[in-house]
């Protein structure tokens, strides 16, 4: 389902959690091609909702749904979440993650939509944010501030996963990467796995 041989926990831990680094990297060809197509087919039948146009200080334009909160079951999406636990847990050992529960968030960006302006993810999310790119063309950037200073484009073709640092404890809250998505040239579908602290 996932090409986990491309996922090197030691290397990822060293790169992502070094405060001198930008805190984002990507792995191309991480999703098996047949699985990618099956995931696209499955999520195409979901009831998407339009996201509010502003969230915090960010402007955004996309549609979304949360599989775990839907009445119906999304078996392939659930299997993706389960399969990813193997590499995730290996990284957790190397990077000293907190114990968390995983939330699944599916987004659809229509062609020529705004995307999301520069922002940091909510402090409620910890350890790691994993963004699986199923389809489409758009640009994902990390930057220094809301004015897009020092932009760094992250390679993210379909089939890839973007790994983004999240704080492992409150002391790392300022290490959350400022990032944004823009220039949606072809409708873009992504599945994001986010970790929340166990209550």
N, C-alpha and C positions, 0 to 999 in steps of 0.2 A: 504493500500500500504506500509506504514511504521509503525513500532511498536513504535509510538511516546510516549507511556506511559513509555518507557525506557529512554526517553530523559528528564533529569531534568535540566532545564535552570539555576537555582540558583547554584546547585552543580557544573555544568560544568563551569559556569562563575568563580566561586571561585577557581576551580582547574586549569583551563587553563591559566588564566590571573594573577595568582600569580607568580611574577618573580622568586620566589625561586623554582618553579616547572619546570619540563622539557617542559611543554607546549604542550603535546600530550596525548590523551587518546582514547580508543576505546569502542564501544558499540556493543556487540555481538547480533546476531539475530534481527538486526534493520530493515532489508529488509524482507518483506513478501516473503515466499518461492515461491509462484506462480508468484509473480511480478519479483523476481530474475530470474526465468527461462524465463519469457517473455522478460525481458530486454536483456538477453543473446541471445535469438533468434533474437531480433530486431537488435542488434549491429553486429551480425555475418554477416549481409548482407551489411555492410558498406564498403566503399573503404578506407582501412587503408593506411597510408603513413609511411615510415620508418623515424624515428627521426634522426636528425644529431647526429653523434657519440660523439660530445662534445658540451656542452652548458655551457658557462662561465667556471668555474673551474671543472665542473663535467663531467665524462664520462658516457655514457648512451647507452642502447640498448633496444629499444621497438618500437612498431608501434602505430599509433594514428590517430584519426580524431576528428574534432570539429563539432558536430551536427548542431550548429547554423549557420555554414558557408557552409553547404552542400546544394545541389539543392533539395534533397528530404527531406521529413519530418520524424522525429523519434518520433511518438506520445507518446510511453510509456516513453521514456527518458524525453520528455517534461513534462509529468505528474509527473515523479519523481521530477524534478526541482520545479514544482508548489506545490506538496505535502509537500516538505521540507521547503517551506516558512513559514509554520505554526510554527514548532519548532524553526526554525531559527529566526523568528521575536520575539519570546518570549525570546530567548537568547540575541538578540540585545538590548532589553529593560534592561535586567539585567547587560549587559556588556558594555553598552554605545557605540554601534557600530556607525561608520560613515555610511552615505547613500552610497550604492554601486549598481553596476549592476553585475549580475551573469554570469560567463562564464562556459561552460560545455566542459570538455576535457576527451576523452575516450582513454584508453591505453590498449594495449595487450602486455604482456611479454611472449615470447616463452620459453618453457622448456630449462633450462641450460643457458639462456641468462645472460648477465652481470647485468641487472637491472639498477640501478643508484648509482653512488658513492656519498660519503657525500657532501651535498650542503645545502644552504639555499634558499628558494623560493624567486622569484623576489620581490623587494620592492613595485612593483606596486600592488601586491595583499594585501588586507587588511582584518581585522576582523577575518576571519575564513576560513580555507581550509578543505573541507569535502571530504573524499575519500571513496567511496562505493565499497566494495569488492564483485564482482559478482561471481567469480570463480577462482580456482587455489590455489596453495600453494607456498608461498614465504615469506621471512622474512623482516619486516619493523623495522628499528632501529632508535633511536635517540642517538646522541653522542655529544661529546664536541668539536671535531675538525675534520679536513679532514683525520686524521690518525686513525679515529674510536676509539678515547680514550673514556673510560667510556660508552660503548654501553649499551643501554636499549632496549630490544626487546618488541615491541608492539603487543599484541595478535590481530590477524586480520584474522580470518577464513572467508570463504565465507558467505555472508549474513550480515557481520558486516560493521560498518562505523568507519573510523579513523577521529578524530577531531584534527586539528592542529592549534595552535595559529598563528595568523598573526597580524602585528602591526595595532592598531586602530588609530595611529597617528605617525608622523615621530619620535617622542620621543621614540617609542618602537621598532625602527628598529633593535636594537641589541638583541631583545628578540625573534627573529625568530629562531625556532629550527633547528639545524643541523641534517639532517636525510639522510637515504639511504635505498635502497631496494636491496636484494641479495638472493642467494640460491633459484632460481626459480625451484622448484621441479615438478610442473605441471603448464601448461599454465595458466597465470593469467590475468584476465580481471577486470579492475576497471573503474569507472566513478568518475571524480573529479569535484566538484563545487568550483570555485574560485571567489572571490569578487574583483572587481576593482572600484576605485573611479569614481563617476559620473563626466564626463567632462562638 
